Amino acid sequence: MSLALAVALGAAVGAPARYLLDAAVSGRSRSRLPLGILAVNLLGCLAVGVLAGAEPSTTTVRLAGLGFLGSFTTASTLAWDVIAVGARSRRAGAVLLALHVVVGLALTAVGLVVARAVG
C-alpha cells in the first residue's frame, strides 16, 4: 500500500470517529464546556503515546498516526472551542486549554510507558 493511501484511509475513518465520539459525549453532558472535543483529543493523546511506544512500521505510522489520529484529533476545533468558551469566561477558556495541553501531554506519556511495558 502506498504511504499516501495509508494516510487517506486512516483519515477517512478518523474524521467520522471524531464526530461520533464528540456527539456522544456532548449529547450526554450538561456542561457548558465542549467536553466532546476534550474527550477526543485526550483519547488521541493516549493513543499516539501507545503508537509511539509500540515502534510500528512506517505504514502503520502513516495509517494510524498521521491518517487516523491526525483527523481524529483536531487543533482547529480546540482553538475554536477555547475562543468560544473564553468569550464567555476567560477563566473557563484558560482551564479548557490547560486541560487539553497538560492532561494531553500526561496521557501521551502514559501511553508511551504502557506500550513499552507491554511490548
Residue pairs with C-beta under 8 A, 6 or more apart in sequence:
1 9
1 59
3 58
3 59
3 62
6 59
6 62
6 63
6 67
7 62
7 63
7 66
7 67
7 70
8 67
9 63
9 67
10 62
10 63
10 64
10 65
10 66
10 67
10 68
10 69
10 70
10 71
11 67
11 68
11 70
11 71
12 67
12 71
13 67
13 68
14 67
14 68
14 69
14 70
14 71
14 72
15 71
15 72
17 68
17 72
18 40
18 71
18 72
18 73
18 74
21 36
21 39
21 40
21 43
22 36
22 37
22 39
22 40
23 36
24 36
25 35
25 36
25 39
25 40
26 34
26 35
26 36
29 35
29 36
32 85
32 88
32 92
33 85
33 92
33 96
34 81
34 84
34 85
34 96
37 74
37 77
37 78
37 81
38 96
38 99
38 100
40 72
40 73
40 74
41 73
41 74
41 78
41 100
41 104
42 100
42 103
42 104
42 107
44 69
44 72
44 73
45 73
45 103
45 104
45 105
45 107
45 108
45 111
46 107
46 108
46 110
46 111
47 64
47 69
47 72
47 111
48 65
48 69
48 73
48 108
48 111
49 107
49 108
49 109
49 110
49 111
49 112
49 113
49 114
49 115
50 111
50 112
50 114
50 115
51 60
51 61
51 64
51 65
51 69
51 111
51 115
52 108
52 111
52 112
52 115
53 111
53 112
53 113
53 114
53 115
53 116
53 119
54 115
54 119
55 119
56 64
56 65
78 97
78 100
81 96
82 93
82 96
82 97
82 100
83 93
85 92
85 93
85 96
86 92
86 93
86 94
86 96
87 93
